[in-house]
Amino acid sequence: MSKDKSTQKEQIKVTDKRIFTPEGEIREEFRQQINPVEPKFAKEERTEPPPVKPAPKVQTTPPRSEQGPSPGGERRRTLADKAQNPGTAFTDFVEPLIAQAYMSLGMLRNPYQPKPTIDVGAARQMIEIMTMLKEKTAGNLTPDEQDFLDTHLGELKLAYVQRTKSL
């Protein structure tokens, strides 16, 4: 029976059902069904856009207190402000590392495990990785990125010490 199959070969027919040719033209069999339309922007007359008025200046940071500038000339006032992700590529890269470290310390719920587990070795490794990133990127980060990394790294180190003392 295998001889019958090998001698008897079926022919396969390939039909190209694409609307456009490789050159970008409409195929003959589709010309009746499709009517090309001119782009919308070509029909509209070109007019100059209305002048853009500059947005009024809005003060985004709270005014400095009567006591004078904060120590060290800090740009932000609170630890929570410093811990906010500025949304840069670097901080978006570091944020999952921070989350992983908190999960390893049992301070953040791991979505893959039903109950929190503490893995001190993994937490220590993530802290060391972020410390290395801080050293390697020294002088190349924006102030917001530096604040973000420093704040979370300090908080993680503190949490690591507190968790390891209780074990």
C-alpha positions, 0 to 999 in steps of 0.5 A, spaced: 500 500 500 505 504 501 507 503 493 501 506 491 501 512 495 508 514 493 507 512 485 500 516 486 502 523 488 497 528 489 497 535 485 497 541 489 494 548 486 496 554 490 492 560 488 494 567 490 488 571 493 491 577 495 488 583 493 494 587 491 500 585 486 507 585 488 508 592 485 502 595 489 497 595 484 490 592 484 489 585 481 484 584 475 479 580 479 478 585 484 478 591 480 470 591 480 470 590 487 475 595 490 475 603 488 481 607 490 480 613 494 484 619 494 487 620 501 483 625 506 488 630 507 489 631 499 482 633 499 482 638 504 485 645 503 492 646 506 490 652 511 495 654 517 493 651 524 491 656 529 497 659 533 498 655 539 498 659 545 503 657 551 500 654 557 499 658 563 505 656 568 502 651 573 506 650 579 507 643 580 511 643 586 509 645 593 512 652 595 518 652 600 516 652 607 518 658 611 524 655 614 528 655 608 531 650 603 531 643 605 538 640 607 542 638 601 538 642 596 533 637 595 529 638 589 523 634 592 520 634 599 518 627 601 520 620 601 514 618 597 515 623 591 522 620 591 520 613 590 515 615 584 517 612 578 519 618 573 517 613 567 524 613 564 526 606 561 531 605 566 526 606 572 521 601 568 527 596 568 529 597 575 522 597 578 520 589 576 527 588 580 525 592 586 518 588 586 522 581 586 526 583 592 520 585 596 517 578 594 523 575 596 522 578 603 515 576 603 513 584 603 509 583 596 504 578 594 507 573 589 502 572 584 505 565 583 505 562 590 498 562 594 502 564 601 508 569 602 515 566 602 521 569 604 527 567 600 533 571 604 538 569 598 534 571 593 532 578 596 540 579 597 541 577 590 536 582 588 539 588 592 546 586 590 544 587 583 541 594 584 547 596 588 551 594 582 547 598 577 547 604 582 555 603 581 555 602 574 550 608 572 553 613 577 553 620 574 549 617 568 542 618 571 537 624 571 536 626 578 529 623 578 532 616 576 537 617 581 532 619 587 528 613 585 534 608 585 537 610 591 530 611 595 528 604 593 535 601 594 535 604 601 528 601 603 530 594 601 536 594 605 532 596 611 527 591 610 532 586 609 536 587 615 529 587 619 527 581 616 533 577 617 533 579 624 526 576 625 528 569 622 
